[in-house]
């Protein structure tokens, strides 16, 4: 006769996710990877200080320069890369380090594990990104004709755009991370081949890239026209938020579905 | 028997490789040894039992539910896996407490249970140090602590004594026996027959993915005693230790490995040897001891042919 299981249930999703989150954030944030990424993200701050000390002769104000940095450096290039580095590693790092077993042999659902890990990802990347964007803004905009008070709304919108970019790419790369053993190379190919080229094709091709929607969220009043000219296609804010949010949510749902069913063979 | 772990014709393949073949057994309360040569399928069996893998065929039940896909059973199940993976940036106390939080214990309860478990494995002095700085034996003990801390009914221990010094081997062996006596189910895979004998006589014999029998340990040991075993010892004073051990009657060979400075011994009857090493461990700074080869392959070939 088989023993009756004690009356114990799987832990509810959110408390389980919260406990996974606290473990994951402690393992994610203080890592060498976070330090190097922070240095990369802080490059515009250094550049901004140099520009304040040695102002360029080009007729570009600090505020306009800030707009270009947010659109091109952060949203277009670096944040997708940060999302790839952290998002694709959510589960694959735990498999590689063989610590996934500790989560899978506890009374928490795989949904909780994934949500906790993804929450830790979001908090980590935002902790690294937000101070760098704010500092870049302060260094380049405070004391300029379009001073801090004037551009504060733009800053908040930019931070929202950065957060949404990190969410969407993070969801997509988390999906890649639970589906593939080595997600980094396909992720880089996606970023630099698909997103790098197709987003600038004429016609409707940019509709099928994430970056075209993400960059459309960067709208600075003084430089909006310049940015719009720089890119071949620009979408409305509402449409961009809807597309980015949908891609992020659908990617996460698929990633959770795969993670919940997949068997992880972790050998010694 | 009230079975807590039930394998019914369970098989498991990794691609074309068969790791377990039509395995059936039931485990109730008590300590069971899982014995077999390297590659026999011990770790695969423990992974199936602990719900990490699903069977390709047949079924595996844990506490009355399918082992794979029933996370709720882990309120009552502890696992000490064979991998050397830990959260290296955590202290010992943080590591065990964090995993207890996943079982639903609040901060104070987790701290209390973690401290008790760490005391049980004699790591209290090191519990505020990062586990990344632990020795192999200490890492093994902190893994055991996290498996024990929530006081599970069923424990799966995969090579739990690896890398431990003689005193801690004895301590953990005694602990396993105590857990079995308390009515818990403990399935322990080990190469070290000598210590297994101190905690149980019930063994599952596994070879080439098949459980041959639930055998009597004494019979197996008699067979093994005909085959010399290799033991590797790490000590601070290897030469002094070698001088003391060389007089033992059942010693086949004794060497000091140039590359590592470890002492390599081949012995026939291990009991006197292990007892002697245990006595001398303090004087000569014995840090770790491994039985590197039980020559189980030849013993199992013999058993298969019977």
Interface residues (C-beta under 8 A of the other chain):
Chain A: X1 X2 X3 X4 X5 X6 X8 X9 X10 X11 X15 X16 X19 X20 X22 X23 X26 X27 X30 X97 X98 X99 X101 X102 X103 X104 X105 X106 X107 X108 X109 X110 X263 X264 X265 X266 X267 X268
Chain B: X1 X2 X3 X4 X6 X14 X28 X43 X47 X50 X51 X52 X53 X54 X61 X63 X64 X65 X68 X71 X72 X73 X74 X75 X76 X77 X79 X81 X82 X83 X84 X85 X86 X87 X89 X90 X94 X98 X99 X101 X102 X103 X104 X146 X153
